[in-house]
Amino acid sequence: MKYGPPPAASGRFNSAWAELATVGRDHRRGGYSRHVFDDADMQMREWFTAQAARRGLDTEVDRNGNIWAWWGTPGPGAVVTGSHLDSVPGGGAFDGPLGVVSSLLAIDELRVRGFAPAKPIALVCFAEEEGGRFGLPCLGSRLMTGMADPEHVRRLHDPDAISFADAARRVGFDPTTIGPDPDRVAMIGAFVELHVEQGRLLHAADPNAAVAVGTQITAHGRWRMTLTGEGNHAGTTRPADRHDPMIPAAAAILAARRTLSLYDGAVATIGRLEPVPGGTNVIASSVDAWMDVRYGAAADTAALVDEIVAAVREEAELEGCTLVVHRESLSDQVMFDPALTMDLASALKVPVIPTGAGHDAGILADRVPSTMLFVRNPTGISHAPGEHAETADCLAGIEALADALTELAR
């Protein structure tokens, strides 16, 4: 189907986008930095609550900090859509908020059409999808489904040494409530998350299509490597006397990069390094390196990590350093509900594509029928300020989401 922009949504989309454009701007990195319970995140949450109230939707915050807005009485069989409001550090404007804005405007579109849902419809904003503050991606959905240990989450600390528990209390949220929410999960009859595409698989599938339905998510995980050496003076320490943990850290970066050419479809990235003490004229005493790996199923991903770690450990031993590896997260390959996916693809007449990016829909897929809609990204850039989607394509996504909700809630 060649979706065209619904005229009634155009002005509302531009207005909403303008309201969000100044929230959480990162003037050092560019783009946006919005992380759970920080000032930008709280502004985004207030914006969503106000937008939902303007539409007569009843809002609530669940025990895990996720925000829900209900059209109809909450109950079993609810059709749920939405996404997240947080970002990676210095991220783009579309990743997360596009799905939230689209969910609100899809409700507007359904009302313009005169649609009366036979099932309750809920819009949800999941907390800390990116893991940008406390390092655990899809934190809100993991807690809700019982895939994250609440005591572990309460003890997580951000880069400023603030715990999740203290951050929650600062904004008036009680961290003792977090944990599995089986009754809420049981209410969800189907979940559809709209998201900007993070890559260009849609273009490869159909260069003329603005929207696609998701089929699966590649297995992915995060690991932290702590390399410990000996701090010393950068100007006076002879090469033979050095135990510099930055050397095996460099080996980790190179080993991760090599996987892109050695294993078809594999990606491994060292995106964050933190040397201690971090001085220009100081040999670091230790380095933390965070690695993101995505490849096939979970066993394939873990095996690839083992290979990278072996290369790093060898270099660490040569440099007289020690290596400790901590797995922060690992999500197996997710197949979205086949019937839901193919039914929507057929009804919407759009292509189907996989994704290598993690999403809350991938967490929920193990518990409830779930799938995704992707809006075309002309460059494929994501998690960066250059992330972009054309307004016409975003409006096409709103129309497609409205059609999907019609199919599921009638």
N, C-alpha and C positions, 0 to 999 in steps of 0.2 A: 504494500500500500504506500503510495506517495503522500505522506502526511503533509498538510499545509498548516500554517499557524492559525489557531482559532483566534479570530479578531478580538474577542472579548478579553482574552488572556494577555494580549501583547502589552497593553499599558500597565496592567498589574504586575507583569513580570519585570518590566523595566523599573517600575517603582520599587518593587521589593529588592531588586539587585542594587539599586542606588542606596537604599537604606542600609544594606549590609556592607557596602563598599568601603566604608571608613572604619569598620569594627575590626580591631586586631591587626591593623597594618604593621608589618615588620619593616621598619625603616633601615635596619642594618642589613638584613638578608634580602629584602624585597619580598613581595607576596604577603602572606598572612601567617601569623602565629597565634593560634587559638587552642588552648589546652584546658582540659577539664578543671573546673572550679577556679580558673584565673579570671581576671576582670573581663577579658574579651569573651570568654565562654559564657559568663554570666549575662553579659549584654545580649549575646546571641539567644540565650535561653529566654530572656525577658521579651525579646522581639518575637520569638515563636509563640510564646504564651499570649501576647497581645494580639498577634495575627489570628490565632485560634479563637480567642474570645470575640474578636470582631466578626467571626463567622458563626458564632453561636455554638462553638464546640466546647465540650467540657474537658478541662485539662487536669492532669494529676502527675505527680512525680512518684515513680515507684520506689521500692526499697533500695534499688541500686543506682538511683540518680538518673534513670531514663525518663524522658518526658513523654506523656501520652495525651493525645487530643482525640476525643470520641465524637463521632457523628452517629447518634443512636445510643441505646443503652448497652454498656459493656456486657458481654456474655459470650457463650460458646459459639464457635463458628465465625468469629470476627475476621474480616478481611483487613489486613494490616499493610500499610506502606510507610515509607519514610526513609531516613538515612541517618546522618550524623552532622554535627555542627562544628566539631573540632578540626584541626588541621595538623599536618606535619610542621616542623619549624620552617618558616619561610615558604609555605605551600601555596598552591594556586587557589583561585577564588571558587572553583566549581566542585572540587572533590569534597563531597558531603553536602554542602548547602544546596547544590542543585537539586538533589533528591528531596530535600526538605521543602524548598520553595515550590517544587513541582507538585508535591503532595497537596499543599494548600491550594494551588491553582487548579489542580485536578478536581478538587471538591467544588470549586467555583464553576468549573466547566460542567460537572454533572448536574449542578443546580440550574445552570442555564439551559441544559437539555431537558430539565424537568424530571430527572431520574430520582426515583424513590427507592433506596436500597432495602432489600428484604433482610439483609444481614447487617449487623453493626460494622461500621468502618472506623478504623483507628489510624491515626498518624503518629509515628514514634520518632523521637530523636534519641539515638543511643549515645551513651556517655563514653568519651575517650576511645573512639574507634581506632584512631591512629596510634595510640600508645605514645604520643609525643611528649607527655609529661612524666608518666610513671613507668613507661617501657613495656606495658602489657597491651597489645592491640586488642580491639574489640572487648574492652574491659567490661562495659555495661552489659553486653549480650552474653559474655562468658559467665559473669556472675549470675545473671537471670536464669541461664540454662544449667547451672551447676558445674560449668567447665572451668571455673576458677575458684580457688580456695579463699574464702573471705578473710581469714586471718592473715594469709600471705599478702593479700591485697592491702589490708590495713597497714601492713608494715612496709610497703613499697615507699621509696623516697624519690623525690625529683632531684634535678641537678643542684638545687639550692638546699638540699638536705631536709626538705619539708616532707613529712610523711603524708600518705593518702588520707589517713585519719585526721591529721591536723588540718590539711587543706579543706577537707569536707566540713569540719567544724567551723572553720573560718567563714564559710558562706551559709551556715545554718543548717547543714545536712548532717544527720546522725549516722556516723560510720558503723555503729553497732548493728544497724538494720540490714547491711548488705548480705547477700547470699542467695541461694536458689529460690526461685519463685515459681514453683510448679503449677500453681493455680492460674497464674497469668499466662504461662506458656500454653496451658491446656485450652485457654480461650481462643488461641489463634488458629483459625481454620486455614489460612493461606497468608503468606508474606511475599510481597513483591517490592523490591528495592530498585528505584531508578538511580542511575549513576552516570556521570560522564565517563566515556570510555578512557581507559588508561593504556594507550597503545593505538594501533591502527589496524586491528584485525577486521573491524567492520568495513573499512575501506577495501580490504582484500576480498571480503565475502561479497560485497556489493557496493561499488563506488557511488551508486546513486541513492543508497539507503541512508536515512538520517537516524534510524533507530534499529536496534537489534535486541533479541532475547538471549540471555546468558544460559549456557549449558553446564559449565563446570568451573571450578577454581583449582589451579595447580597447588600441590602441597607446598607449604612454605613455613619457615621458622626463623627464629632469631637466636643468635649465640653471642655471648660475651667472652672474649679471651683476655685474661689478665696476665700480662708478661711482667715479671719482676727481675730487675737487674741491680745495678749499684749506681746511685746518684754520685755525680762527680763534676769537676770543673771542666768546661768545654775547651778551655785554652791550654790547660796544663797536663791533661791526662793522655799518656801515650796510647796508641792503638792497642798494644799488647796488654795494657792494663784496664781496658774498657770492658764493661759488661752492660752494653747499651740495649735496653729493651726495644728501642725504636727500630733496630735492625731486624729482629724477627717480626715486628709489626709490619715492616715494609714487605717482608716475605709473605705475610698473610695477604696483603693487598694484591701482590703479584699472583699468588696461588689462586685467589678468588677470581682474578681476571682471566686466568688461563682456562677456567672451566667453561667459559663462554665458547671457546673454540674446540675443546676436547669432548664436550657432551652436548649433543644436539638438544636444544630446548632448555638447557640449564642456565640459571643465572645466579651468581653469587657476588655480593657487594659489601665492601667495608665502607660504610657511610659515615662512621663516627669514630674518632680517636680522641682519647683524653690522657695526655702524658702528665705525670706528676714529677716535679712541681710545675712544669710548663714554662720554664724560663728559656730565653733565647740562648743564653750562654751557659746552660746547664745540661749535662747528660742526665736524662730522666732516670729516676729510680724505679718507676713502673709505668706501664701503659695499659689502658683498657681499650680494646678494639671491639666494636660491635659489628657483627656480620649477619647479613640477610641472605638466605639461600632458598631457592625455589626450583623444584625439579620433580616431575612425575608424582609418584606416591610418597608417603612419609618415609618409607624404608629407603627409597632412592635418594631422597634429600639427606637423610641421616648418613648414608654411606658416602655421599659426596662431601659432607662436612668432615667425616673421619679422614678422608683423603687430604683435604686442605689442612686440617689440624696436624696431620703427620708431617707435612712439609714445614709447618711453622715450628713444631716441636724440634725437628732436626736443626733448624737454624737457631733456635733458642739455646740448644745444648752447645752448639759451636760458639755461641756468644757468651756462654756461662750464665744464662738466664733460666728462670723457671716459667712454666706455663700452666695455668689453671683455666679450664673451659667450663662455662656455665650455660646450660640451655635455658633461655628465657621463655621461649614458646615454640611449639611445633604443632601445626595443623595439617591433618592429612588431606589428601585430594578430596574435593567435595563435588559430588554430582548433584546438580539441582534436580528437583522432582521432575522425572521425565514426562509424566502426563501433563502436569501444569505447564512445563516449558513448551512442549509441542502444541498443546491446545492454544496457548497464547500466541505462539509464533504463527499458527495457522489462522487464528482469528484476526491478528493484526497484519498478517501478510508481510512479515519482516524476516530477515535472515537470523540464524542462530550462530553464536560465537562463544568460545571459552574465554577465560581471563586468567592472567597470572597474578592479579592483585587480590588481596584478602578483603572481605567485607562482612558486615554483620549478618547478611543473608547466608553466608557460608557457615556461620555458627548456628543459626536457627535451622538450617537444612537438616541437621541430624534429629531434630525434634518435630518440625512441622513442615508441610509442603511449602517450599520456597523456590523463588527464582528471581531473576534480575532483568531490568531493561537498561540498555546502554544507549547513550546519546553520542552521536558522532563527535570525534575530536580530530580536527583537520591535521594537526601536527603530530598527535600522539603524545605530546609532552604532558606530564603530570607530576605531582609532588614538587612543583617548581613554579615560579611566578609566571612562566610562559604558558601555563595550562589555559586552554581556551575552547569554547564551543560557540558557534554562531547562534545568535538569538533565534533565528528561524528554526534551527535544529532543536533548540531548547523548547520552543513552543510545540514543535512536532512531538517531542518527548512527553509534554504535558497531555497532549491529545491522546497519545498512545497509552499513557498511564490511566487516563479517564476511561478509555475503552477497556483496558484490562480490569479496572475496578467494576465496570459494568458487567463484564463477563462473570466475575467472581461473586458479586454481591446481589445479583438479581434473584 
